[in-house]
Amino acid sequence: MAALDRWERRLGAVAHVIPYFVLTVTTVLYALFTTHSAAERWFTYGVVAFGYAWMAWWFTLHPAWRGRTDLMAVFIGGLVVFYAVLGLREHWFGAVSYAVYVFASEVLRGRWMFFVVALTAVLAALSLFGGYPASAEAPAFWLLMVVFVVLACTFTYVGHVTTEQARLRKELLEENEGLHAQLLVQAHEAGVQDERHRLAGEIHDTLAQGLTGIITQLSAATPVDWERRVAVAAGLARSNLAEARRSVHALRPPALDSGALPEALDEVASGWSTVYGVPVSVTLTGAARAMHPEVEVALLRTAQEALANVAKHAAASRVGLTLSYMEDVVTLDVRDDGVGFDLTSPSSGFGLPAMRHRVHRLSGALFVESEPGSGTAISARVPA
């Protein structure tokens, strides 16, 4: 959308410069190829200067006026009078009709636009003949005038329709961008809600039950068996502490606490390579930038799960991780040269479904490519 806006601004700037260019070229031609007297020339130059000043004051220097119908009516009316005086004075200035066409099609709408365009086409025909011709040339004049009017109105209509279609397409693109942003927000909210449910379930199934067991053991302790019950309670407390640490670790991986995602991937890959003795290369493409913590966590967890699958099943001799920052998405690719597997065969593992669920929560996509004997490639793509 930004690129489209830039091109529209550039085309608009070129269209607004051309009337000045045409007026300059026709003035030069008039100065070189006419035999008017000095007084007539200076009068013509004065009219040309008026045209420059009129276009600059009413249109170029005051862009805010272009939306005001009353001011633009004065501007276009003065421009038509200017062209009539100049074009009927010397046929070289017939091409200045282009300026009227450009400005009329931009600031006028409906029947007034076509009226001004048709009137300008009539003036262009009169300019070509140096005024209304003699009776012998009248049929040719009327024929040419009809052609000028039809062509000018047709091209104005086509330009108007094209401009309106471009405006509607731009509005649709902006609406789609808004819907996309809304979907991302909804996906984020759904992910947050999902994570809350997950944590609530873990707290209920582990921490709450463990604390209940500790209270039960301590409440039931008697002088006879208090040592055994305290030992059981201490065991439950240690187990609950481990569960609490695991839950905290799931919220924010320690590797991300000390660095950004690329550094965290380097740390994870280096640690995995040290444990399993398989070399891992980490490649970064694009300009790294800060992202939402959930996106970084999802990609890092995907990399960890993919490496865990390589260690369990792939028997690979090397692994490659590629993190790619693009304009609106970030992609993580994990490739190995291991034994691969048949994608059509059902799997009882939880690795791939867990990765796919984690990526889909962020409105992303997970792609898996593998064949027996040809290694495996996993690609996770999420909105940045």
Secondary structure as UniProt FT lines:
FT   HELIX           2..33
FT   HELIX           38..55
FT   HELIX           56..60
FT   HELIX           63..67
FT   HELIX           69..89
FT   HELIX           91..96
FT   HELIX           97..107
FT   HELIX           110..129
FT   TURN            135..137
FT   HELIX           138..202
FT   HELIX           203..208
FT   HELIX           209..219
FT   TURN            223..225
FT   HELIX           226..251
FT   HELIX           254..257
FT   HELIX           261..276
FT   STRAND          280..285
FT   HELIX           293..309
FT   HELIX           310..314
FT   STRAND          319..325
FT   STRAND          329..336
FT   TURN            343..344
FT   HELIX           351..360
FT   TURN            361..363
FT   STRAND          365..370
FT   TURN            372..373
FT   STRAND          376..383
//
